[in-house]
Amino acid sequence: MKTIPLHQIHVQLGAKIVPFAGFEMPVRYSSDMEEHHAVRNNVGVFDVSHMGEFSVKGPKALDLIQKVSANDASVLYDGKVQYSYLPNAEGGVVDDLLVYRIAEDDYMLVVNASNIEKDWNWIQSQNSEGVEMTDLSADLCLLAVQGPNATATLQKLTESDLASMEYYTFQIGTMAGIDNVVISATGYTGAGGFEIYVNKENAEKMWNAIFEAGEEFGIKPVGLGARDTLRLEKGFCLYGNDIDDNTSPLEAGLGWVTKFSKDFINSTSLKQQKEAGLQKKLVGFEMIDRGIPRGHYELCDAEGNQLGDVTSGTQSPTLQKGIGLGYVPTAYSKPDTEIFVKVRERLLKAKVVKLPFVKG
């Protein structure tokens, strides 16, 4: 198991440490519920330094990104971030990722921790033009400062005007007296805020500065447990649960980042799938009967015939009810359609809802 650079700090804070994606990671410090509400209503900090970062540079950098990713990276400008995914040749998804345009011919790709080696090998296997790639993952720390008071907290530490930054843009500036910090108006919580990329040598200084700045707001460290309930309330996919090497990105609802205006890996067959019509779709559902849907529970019709499986499920701290994601036949994908979750041989009633579960 690898450890992240601030591992000892999390241990000292009393975090419960669990193995996740090959790393020892803090899953919670107090309680998932308390940490969840801290982010939704105030401000919390996640150490997500297990994520992977690749530098992609050179005159053919954009060509390589266009080839391996489904979204159209040609629309990016300096300081703009894009959500995308890497399609495989068999109709599934290698990974989902963020693409940062730092400058012309200079990009950063941010990938999931569990897929760092797989993604690197996959992109390199397509790198026929010799684009310069560097794996920055071991050198960077990534701190996600999320919640309504994230801007007020971080503004104390930088002269960059954070309030004017649009969603999915970034700046490279000075924060907490540290130069060359990537300040990104992105996040995986739907609560607003920033993700801060800093060299690992300065990680502890940054962590301490953020907590000092956020003290007046009661800032809290937040673990992977609350990160999962926060992302699920917004209907964000988690690789390995809702999307993987065998799931169709179109069935997973990623058609909005699939741009057929260009050629990319497997674009022809994905276009054919779209034109033929999708057989199933990833939907969000809320429990009507009391019960918590969990991953791999069966989704059924009223007669108990299996329609699909729950891919992600939890008790929503905000809505105080069970919510989940799962694949069902297209005929069952419309909002308000009644479906059932099989829990210990009992069929519990649920209904399909439009995502996100928590609006705003």
N, C-alpha and C positions, 0 to 999 in steps of 0.2 A: 504493500500500500504506500502511495506517495502522500506526503503532507504538503499543505499550502504554507507559504512563508510565515503567516501570522498564526500558525497552529498553536503555539504556546500561549498566545494571548487568549485564544478561545478556551483553552483548557483552564487558564487562570480565572476566566469569567464564569466557569462552572458549566460550560456547554456540554451537552451530551454529544459525544463524537461517534459517528457511524461510518462504515465504509460506503462510499457512493462514487460510481464511475471511476474506480481505481484509486480514489483519494480518501483520506480520513477527513470527514467534513462535519462541521457543527450542524446538528439537526434542530436543536432548540436550546435556549438559554433559560427561559422561565417556563412558559407554556405556549403551545402553538396558537391558542386563542388570543392570549395577551399580545403576542408578537404580531399576529394578523391585524388586530385592531389598531396597534401602534402605527402600522404602515398605512392602513386605510384612512385613519383619522389624524395622524400626526406625522411622525418621521421615524424611520428605522434604517439600519445599515446591514446589508448582506455582504459577507466576504465570499465572492464567487470566483476566486482566483484559480479554481480548477478549470475554468473555461480555456479554450485554445485560441491563440491568435497567430495568424500567418501574415507576413509581409509579402506582397506580390508587386514586383517593380519591373519597369522596362517598357520599351515601345510596343511590345506585344502583350502587355499585362491585361489590357481590356479585352483583347481577343480571347485570351485564355479564360477569363471570367465569364465572358459571353458564351463560350462553348460549354463550360461545366455547370453554369447556373441558369435557372429557368427565367428569372426576371431580367429586365432589360437594363443593364448597368450603364449603357451609353447615355442615359438621361441624368446620371449623377453629375453633380458639380462639386468643387472643392468644399469640404465641410458638410456634405450630405451623406446620410446613411440609408441603406436599403435592406429590407427583409427579402430573403430569397431561399431557395433550396437547391441541392445538388441532386438531379435525377440520375438514377442508374440506368443501365442498358436494358433492364428487364421490366421496367414499368414502375419500379418502386423508388424510394428516397434514400440516398446515401446519408444525408443530414440536412437540417435546416440551418441557416447561418445569417449573419449580418455582413454587409459589404460596405466598407468605409472608403470614400474617395478622399485621400489626403491631398493629392495634387495630380496633375496629368501624369499618367504612367506610374502612379504610386498609390497602392490600395492596401487596406488591411481587411482580412477576413476573420470573423469571430465565429468559432465553431463550438459544438458541444463537447464537454470534457470526455465523455465516453467514446467519442469518435475522433479524437485528435490524430492518432496514428492512421486510422482508416481513411480519414479525409485527406491527410497529407499524401498518402500513397495513391489515392484515387486521383487527386488533382495532378500529382506528378506524372502519373501514367498517361495523362492527356496533354502534358506539357511538351509538345513536339517542337515548339519554337525556342526552347531554352530560356523561358522567362525566369528571372531571378526570384527565387522563393526562399524565405527565411522563417523558421519556426521560432516565434517570440514567446511561446507559451510559458516556458520555464523562467523567463526574465520579468514578466509583468504580473502585477497584482491588479485585480479588478474588484472595486468596491461599489456596490449599488446602493445609493442613498435615495430612498423612495418615500413618498408620502406628501401630503399638502404642505408641510413645513420644510421640505427638502431644499427648496430654493432659498428660503430665508436663512437656513443653516449654512449652506455652502457659499452664499453671497458674501458672508463675513470673511471668507478665505481667499477671495479672488477679485481682481478688477474687471474681469469679463462680466458683461451684463447678462446674467443668467435668465432673468425674467423675459428678455427679448428673444431668447433662443427658441426656435420652432421645434416641434416634435420631430424626431429623427434627423436632427442636425447635430454637429459637434464643433468644438473649437479646441485648438491646442494652445495652452496658455500656462500661466503660473497659478498655482493654488497651494496655499499653506507654505509659501516660500519655496516651493518645488517647481522647477522649470519643466517644460515639455510634458505636461500632463494633458491627456486626452479627456476632455469634459464633454460627455455625450448625453444629449437629451433623449435617452432611450431607457427601457426597463421592461421587466417581465411581470409587473404587478398590476398595471392599469391604474396605479395611484399617482402617477406623475413622479418626476424626479430626474436623477442623473446617474450615469455610470461613469466611474472615474478610473482610468487606466494609468497606473503609476509604476515606475521601475521598483522591483522588489526591495532594493536597498532603502527606498524612501517610504515603504509601505507602513511601517510602524508610526513614523512621523505623521503621515497622512491620516491614519486611523485615529490617533490621539487628537489631532487638530479638529477632525470632524466631530468627535464626541464632545470636545470642549465647546465648539461652536453651537452644538445642538443641545447643550445642557439645559438652557432655559426652556426648551420645548419638551424635555423629558425623553430625549432620543434613546432608542433601545437597539441593541444588537439583535438581529433576526436570523433564524436558521432555515434550513431547507424545508422543514415541516410547514411553516407559514408561507414560504415561497410557493409551495405546491397549491395550497388552498387559495392564495391570492391569484395565481395564474389561471387556476381552473374557474374561478368566478368570472374571469374575463374571456373564458373560452379559448385560451392560448394552448396550442398543441405542445406536448412534451415528447421529444424524440425517444423512441423505445416503448412508449405507451400508445400514443395516438397515431404516430407515423413511424415507419421503419422501412427496411429494405424491401418489404413485400407489400406495402400499402400504396395504392394509387394516390398521387398528390391531388388529382382532380376530385376523387372521392373524398379526400380529406379536407376539401374546401380551400385548397391552395390555388384554385384557378385564377384568382386575382393577382398572383405573382407568377403566373405562367404566361409568358409573352410570345405568341406565335408569329410576331412580326420579325423574328430572327430565327436562325437555326441553332439548336443546342442539342445536347445528348438526349436521344430518344424522343425528340420533339415530334417526329412524324407519327409515331405510334400513339403518343399522347393526344395529338390532334385528331387522329382517327377515333380514339376512345371518346373524346368530347363530342365529335360529330355523330357517333353511333348512339350516344346517350348513356348516362351513368347508370349502372345496375344497383349501386348502393351509395350511401352518403354517411359521413360523420355528422352526427347531430348532437345537440345538447338536450338534456331532459331534466325535469325537476320531479322529485317524488311527490305524489299526492298522498299515498299511504305513508305512515311513519316507517323509516328505515334508511340505512346508509348504503348506497351502492358502492361496491368495491370493484377494483380491476378484475376482469375475467368472469364476473357474475354474468349469467345468461340474460339477454334481452329477449322477451317472448311476446307473442300475441295473446289474446284473451283465452285461447284454448291451450296455451302452454307450449306452442310450437316455437322453437328457437328462431329468432330473427337475426341475432348477432350477439356480440359480447360488449360489456362495459370495458372501455379502454382506460378511462380515468374516472374516479368517483370519490366523493367526500361529503361530509356534512358542512354546508356553507356557513361560516361564522357570521357573515353579514345577513343572509336570508333566513338563517335558522331552519334550514331544511336540507334534505339530501339533494345533491346535484351530480350530474355525470355527463360524460361523452361516450359515444359508442357508434358503431356502424350498423345501419339498418337498411333493408331494401328501400329503394327510392320511393315506393308507394307509401312507406311509413314515415317519410322524412318531413312532412309538412307540419308547421307549428300547430299545437293543440291535438295532434294525433295521440291517441291513447296507446301506450305500450306497458309492459310489465317487466319488473326486475325479479329474477328468481333468487330468493334469499332463503337458504336452508329448506328447499323444496316448496316454499310458499311463494305465490305470485303476488308481488306488491305493485300497486298501480302507480304509474308515472305518466307524464305527458311531455311530448316534444316541445321545446321552446326555442325562440330565436335567440341567438347569441349576440352580445354577452349576457350572462346571467345577471350581473350587476352592472347597471347602466351608469353613465357619467364618468 
